[in-house]
Amino acid sequence: MKTYDTKDFPLAAYLVTSGLALQAHSREGKASTFMFADTYELQSLVTGYYAFQARVNPIAYANAFRNLKSIMYSNTTTNDNMYHNTGS
């Protein structure tokens, strides 16, 4: 499966808030990379995000933001430990 990788933390939180599953996370030093399945829906959401057309529930966004931060800081600073979503 092709993935869409981003280091843009607010975008990753937006994608999770929009219902996309985080497929994996890696961290190297202070840089985190978030991986999602590269689908038409994802591409549409990314386009809308960068066109300032993104609309989500602010509380859901804040929750996704906190959850991603938790994932980021629960891993070591190498790519040897990656978060993988076990859900579909």
C-alpha positions as CSV (number, residue, x, y, z in Angstrom):
1,M,0.0,0.0,0.0
2,K,1.3,3.4,-0.9
3,T,1.6,5.9,2.0
4,Y,1.4,9.6,2.4
5,D,4.1,10.8,4.8
6,T,4.1,14.1,6.5
7,K,6.1,15.9,9.1
8,D,3.3,18.6,9.3
9,F,2.0,17.9,12.8
10,P,-1.2,20.1,12.5
11,L,-2.0,18.4,9.2
12,A,-1.6,15.0,10.7
13,A,-4.0,16.0,13.5
14,Y,-6.5,17.3,10.9
15,L,-6.3,14.0,9.0
16,V,-6.9,12.0,12.1
17,T,-9.8,14.3,13.1
18,S,-11.2,13.8,9.6
19,G,-11.4,10.1,10.2
20,L,-8.2,8.8,8.5
21,A,-6.3,6.1,10.4
22,L,-2.7,6.8,11.2
23,Q,-0.8,3.9,9.7
24,A,2.5,4.5,11.3
25,H,4.7,7.0,13.1
26,S,8.4,7.3,13.2
27,R,10.7,9.7,15.0
28,E,14.3,10.6,14.2
29,G,15.8,13.1,16.6
30,K,13.2,15.8,17.1
31,A,11.5,15.1,13.7
32,S,8.4,13.0,13.6
33,T,6.9,11.5,10.5
34,F,3.2,10.5,10.3
35,M,2.1,8.0,7.7
36,F,-1.3,7.6,6.2
37,A,-2.7,5.4,3.4
38,D,-2.5,7.5,0.3
39,T,-6.1,7.5,-1.0
40,Y,-8.2,9.9,-3.0
41,E,-9.9,10.9,0.2
42,L,-6.6,11.8,1.8
43,Q,-5.5,13.8,-1.2
44,S,-8.8,15.7,-1.2
45,L,-8.4,16.5,2.5
46,V,-4.8,17.6,2.1
47,T,-5.8,19.9,-0.8
48,G,-8.6,21.4,1.3
49,Y,-6.3,21.9,4.3
50,Y,-3.7,23.9,2.3
51,A,-6.5,25.8,0.5
52,F,-7.8,27.0,4.0
53,Q,-11.0,25.0,3.4
54,A,-10.6,22.6,6.3
55,R,-13.5,22.3,8.7
56,V,-13.5,20.1,11.8
57,N,-14.9,20.0,15.2
58,P,-12.4,22.0,17.4
59,I,-12.8,19.6,20.4
60,A,-12.1,16.5,18.2
61,Y,-9.1,18.3,16.7
62,A,-7.7,19.1,20.2
63,N,-8.2,15.4,21.1
64,A,-6.4,14.3,18.0
65,F,-3.6,16.8,18.7
66,R,-3.1,15.4,22.2
67,N,-3.2,11.8,21.1
68,L,-0.6,12.4,18.4
69,K,1.6,14.2,20.9
70,S,1.3,11.2,23.2
71,I,2.3,8.9,20.3
72,M,5.2,11.1,19.4
73,Y,6.7,11.2,22.9
74,S,6.0,7.5,23.8
75,N,8.6,6.4,21.2
76,T,12.4,6.6,21.3
77,T,14.2,8.9,19.0
78,T,15.1,6.2,16.4
79,N,13.2,4.6,13.6
80,D,13.6,1.3,15.3
81,N,10.4,1.9,17.3
82,M,7.5,2.8,15.1
83,Y,3.8,3.2,16.0
84,H,1.6,1.1,13.8
85,N,-2.2,1.4,13.9
86,T,-3.7,-2.0,14.6
87,G,-7.2,-0.9,13.5
88,S,-8.4,-0.5,10.0
